Amino acid sequence: MINDNSNNYFNHSEKSAVVIIGALFGDEGKGLLTDFHAARFGSDCIVARFNGGAQAGHTVVLPDGRRHVFSHFGSGTMTGAATFLSRYFVSNPLLFLREAAELETLGIASPVVYADERAPVTTPFDMLINQWAEAARGTGKHGSCGVGFGETIERSLSEEFLIQIPDLADEGSLRAKLNAIREKWTPARLQKLNIPKLNSEQKYLLFSDKLRDSFLEAAKEFYSRLKLARPDILNTAKGVVLEGAQGLLLDENYGWFPHVTRSPTGLKNAAELAAEAGIKGLDCIYAARCYATRHGAGPLPHELSAKPYPRVEDLTNIPNPHQDSLRFGWLDLDLLAKTINADFGRYGPLSNIKITKSLAVTCLDQIDSDRTFFVEGGRLRETTVDNFFTAVAQTTGVTKIYGGSGPTRETIEKITFSS
């Protein structure tokens, strides 16, 4: 195995981009990989969010020790890259402003954020419905993060209740629409979710004008920080990174229902966004840890009762009432190959975009170099790291592989194989 840190990953003869996609259940290192690729271009890069919303938790750690978990801003922000919130991204003004304040404490003030005016917007009522519904499911939780993403998608199917970014500019019209959402949409939606009766605290939260008015203030501030743009804004930057959220096994179309998200998590949105922007080449990097994780309810093959290796540490996925604690399992190479190839096979062979397939395996510093475990052919296997990567390449058919052996971009290496 040979480590190669050369940066010749782009075809500069035509506009190309990197796509970062989680290969399993999320938490695979998408923030780290986005930061790594964005750092090559710094302020001459745009990171485009092509799915999901503020439920993302993408961790970036700088060499100087500064650390941030990105949810709304692109994970290249700490390199100076701008963010593009595409029409596939659900904006949440309340959480955007909270994250902006967190970035300011790290010395990052007023990063450039472009947004497609077609993008939907989350309201606090979506967040309440989401949290109340998940709590009511008890042991049948879906694994929601509780930030209202799926409920926003559901509400946005109705033109009467749809809120998009330009709607935030008209306070009077927005107030009227929020009132309609609170008084008409929310009760009907709660009844459909079998939550017909609210307790006194829930009623107060729902019908308090304070909640609505605080959102109106946040929406105004959020809108003032945006630059409206369409996907062709990506052509103004030298580097483009398309940053996905969550993982392929949470995809709304072929994830493990009902424990999925209301979004395509793979190549679909990224390829459509690239085509709209006129991008001709995509280097699609599927990411996975060297062991399996899942934060939230739902199946986890080869689940373990404890951490797979003593050095495993995760500061991002702290326990919470909606997702509980982070779960661990062995990495199943056959499942990894099946998932990646299914996604790439659906959207990779596009006639007008050249798409290549890569793989990134992260958290290598947390395992034992001489005793590494994985599942292949239904059996638990033990080997060295070198032989592990050989097995990964053979099983997945992907020979362009990155390895990540730490939390910072300097630990990312391109791995090639000697004959």
N, C-alpha and C positions, 0 to 999 in steps of 0.2 A: 504494500500500500504506500502510495506517495502523496504527500501533502503539497498542494500547489496553490500559492496565494496570489497568482496573477489575476488581473482584473479584466481579462478579455472576454467578457460575458455578453457584450452587446454587438450587434451588427450596425455600425454607424453609417452604412451606405443608405439606409432608409430608417424612418422613425420606428423605434422599437421600445418595448417596455418590459419590465419584470412584473410578474404576477405572483403574489404570495398567498397560498391556500393551505388551510389546515386539513390534514389528511384523515383525521379521525374524529374525536369529540371536542376539539378545541384545546386551548392551552398548550400548543405545540411549539411556541417560540416565534410567532408571526411578527411580534413587535421587534424582537431582536433582528430578524432577517430583514425587515423593512428598514430599520435603522442602518444596517450594514450596507444595503444597496443605495440608500439615499445619501449616505455619507460620501460616496464617490463624487457627488455633484453639489452637495451643500445647498446653498441658496438658489442654485440653478436646477432645482429638482421640484417636482410636484408629486405628492403622494395622494392618490385618489382612493377614496373609500367606496367600494363598489357593492357592498351589501350590508345588511344589519343596521345597527344603530349604536346607541350609547351603552348597550349591554356588553360591548367588547371590553376586555381587560388585557391590553397588550403592554407588557413590561419592557422598558428600555433602561439600561444602566450605562452611564457614561464612564469612561476611564477615570475621570476625576471623582467618581463615587456618587454623583447625582443620579437619582432614580425617579422614574415617573411611570405610572400605569395609565396608558392612553385609552380613552374610551370614545372621544369625539374627534379630537385632532388626529391627524395622521402620525404614525410612529416615527416619521422622519423629521418631526418638528424640532427636535433638539440638535439636528444638523443644520438647521436654517431652511429646510424645505418648506414649501407652502403646502396647504391641504386643499383638496377639491372634494367637496361633499356632493357626490353624484345623485342623480334622480333615484337611484336604488337605495340611497342611504336615508334613514329616518332620523331627523334632527330633533334634539330635545333641548330647548333653550335653557331650562333650569340647570341641567347637568353640564351643558356647554360652559356656562358662566362659572360654575363651580370649578370645572377643570381649568379654565382660563386663569382663575385666581391661584390655583395650585401651581401652574406653570410660572406665574409671576414670582412666586417665592423662590423659584429655581433660576431666576434671572432671565426668563423668557417672556417678554412682554409684547403683546399685540402681534402674534404671528399671523402671517397672511392666510386667510381662509376664503376660498372661492366656493360658491354653492350654486347648484342647478335649481332654478326656480320651480322645477317640476317636483322637487323632493317633498315628501309629506313631513308633517311636524307632530310630535307627541305633545299632548296636554297632560296636566296633572290628573285629569279624570281617567285617562288611559292607564296611568300608573296605579291609581286606586283600584280600578277594576281588576287589573292584572294581579295585584297583591292579594286582594280579597278572594279572587277566584282560586289562586294557588293555595292559599291558606285553607279554603273550604274543601279542597281535594284531599286533605289529610295524607294518608299513606299512598294515595294515588296521584301524587304530584307529577307534573310534567317536567319539572326541572327548570322553570322559568327564573330569570334574574330579577324580575319584579320592577323593571323600569318602563313597562308599557309598550314595548316594541310590537309584539304580536297584536295587542289591542289597537294600536295605531293603524296597522295594516288592515284590520277588520273594519274599523270605522271609516277608513279612507275609501272603502269600496262604495260608500254612499256619497254621492255628490253633495247632498244637503249638509253633511257633517265633515266633509273633507277640508283640511287646512294645509295649505302649501306655503312655502316661504314668502312669496309676495303678499299673502294675506296678513302677515305680521306688520306690514307698514301702515295699515289702516286700523287704528285702535278702536274706533266706533264699530266698524264692521266685525272686527275680531271679537269684541266683547259680546256682540249679539250672537255670533256663532258659538262662542263658549257657553253662553246661557242655554242655547239650544242643545248642545252636547250634554250639559249638566242635567237639564230638565226633561229632555226627550230621549236622547240616545242612551244615556247611562242607565236609567231605570229599566229600559227595554232590554239592554244588553245583560244586566245583572239577572233579570228574570230568565233570559235564555240560558244563562250559566247556572241556573238553579240557586241563585242567591236573591230571593225575592224580598227578604226582610233584613233591614240593617239595624244594628244597635245604635244607641244614642251617640256614641263617639263617631261612628261611621257617617251618620246623618249630618253631624256637625261639620266634619271634614268635607263632605260632598257639597253641602249647600252654603258653606261659608263664603261670603264675598271676598274675604281676605285671601283665600286660595286662588280665586279667579284673578283678583287684582294684582297679586304678586306675580302671577304668570304674565299678565299684561305688561308689567314693568320689565320682566325678564325678556319677553319677546321683543320689546322695543330695543333693549340693549343688544340682544343677540343679533337682530337684523342690522343694527348700525355697524357691527363688526364684520359683516360679510361683503364680498364682492360677487355680485351675480354673474354667472358665466355658464356657458355650455361646454361640452366635452372638448371642443377644439382649443380650449385654453391649454390643454396638455401639450399642444404643439409649440407653445411659447417657451417650454423648458427643455433643457438639454437632456435631463434624466427624468423618467417617469416610472413610478412604482405603484402598481395597483394592489392595494392592501385589502385582503379579505378578512372576514370575521367568522369566528366559530369554526366548525369542522365539517367535513363531507358527510359524516354519519349523523349530522344534525340537519342536513339539507331537507327542505320542505317537500321535495319531489322524490327523493329516494333514501332519505334517512330512516331511522327506526321509529316510525310513528307509534304512539303520539308524542314521544319524547324528542320532538324536533323544533326547529325555529321556523318562523313564517318568512323564509328567505331562501333563495338558491345560494348555497355557500361555496360552490365550485366555479368552474370556468364560464358558466352561462352568462352571468351579468358582466364579467370581466371582458369576455369576447365581444359582447354587444357594445359595451362602452368603448372598447378599442376600435371597433368598426366605425362607430359614430365619430370618433376623434380622428379617424384616418390613420391610425397606427397599423403598420404592416407586419410587425413581428412581435411575438410574445415569448418570453422565456418563463414558462410556468413552473414555479417551484412549489412542490408539495412538501409540507413540513410535518414532522412527527418527532416526539421524544423517543429516546431509546428504550422507554418503557411506556406503558399505557396509563392514561389518567382520564377521569371524568368528574366534573364538578356539577352535580345535579342528578336528578333521578333518571332511571332508565338502565338498560342492559350495559354491562361492561364485561366482555369476554375475559376469562382467566383472571377474574378479580381476586385480589389478595386482601387479607385482613389487616395488613400493615404495609409500610413503605417497602418497596422491592429491594432497596439498597440503603445502608446506614447513612450515606452522605446525601440522600435526597432531601432537598429543602425547597419549599415554595412559599415565598412571602406574599404573593399576590392573591392566591385563592384561599382567603381566610374563610372560616365557617360563617354562614349567614342563615337567617331563618327561611329563606326561599330555596337555597341550594344545599344547605347543610355543609358537610366537610368534603374536601377533595378526596377522591377515591383513586386507588392504584391497581394496576394489573400488569401482567407480562405483555410485551408487544407481540402481536400475532402477525407474522410476515405475510401469510396467505391473505388475511383480511386486509392488510395494508395494500397489497398488490391488487386485490379485487376492487377495492374502493377507488384507488388512484386510476386504474385502467378503465373502470366504468365511467368515471367523470371525463377523463381525457378522450375516451372513445366516443362520447356523446358530442363533445364540443371542440375537440382538437382538430379534426380534419376539415377546417373551414377553408374554402377555396381562396378567399381574398386575404387571409391572414396566415402567415407562417408561424406555427406554434410548436415550440420544442418543450420537452418534458424533463424536469430535474427533480431531485429529492434532497431535502435537508433533514438531518437527524441531529437533534439538540440534546443538551443535558448530559453529554458524554463524560463530563467531569464528575458526575454523581454516581457512576457505576464503577465496578471493579474491572480493571483492564484485563486481568487474567481469568476472571470468572464472570462472564456476561451471559445473561439468560434471555432467551426468546422462544416463541412457539412457532413451529413450522411443521406442516403436515399433521397437525393435531397433537404434536408431542413437544414437551418442554426440552429445550436443548441448551447445553452449556458450552461456551467457547471463549476465545479471546476477542478483543475488539476488532482486530484485523480480519479474523474469520467471520465475525458478525457482519462486517461490511460486504464481504464477498457473498455471504448468504443473502443479504439485502438486495444486492445487485442482481444476483441470479434469480431470486424469487419475483422481484418486481419488474425486471427487465430494464431498469433505469441504471445507466452507467455514469451519468453526470450527477455526482452526489457531493453535497456540502456537509461538513461536520461542525458542530458547535460544542466547544468544550468549556463553556463558561457563560456568564451573563452579559458580557460586553462584545462589541463588534470585532475586536481584535482576536477573539477566540474562534471566529468563523474561518474555516479552511475548505478549499476545494479538494476533494479526495479523488485520486485516480488510481487505477489498478495496474500493476505490472503483470505481464503474461507469465 
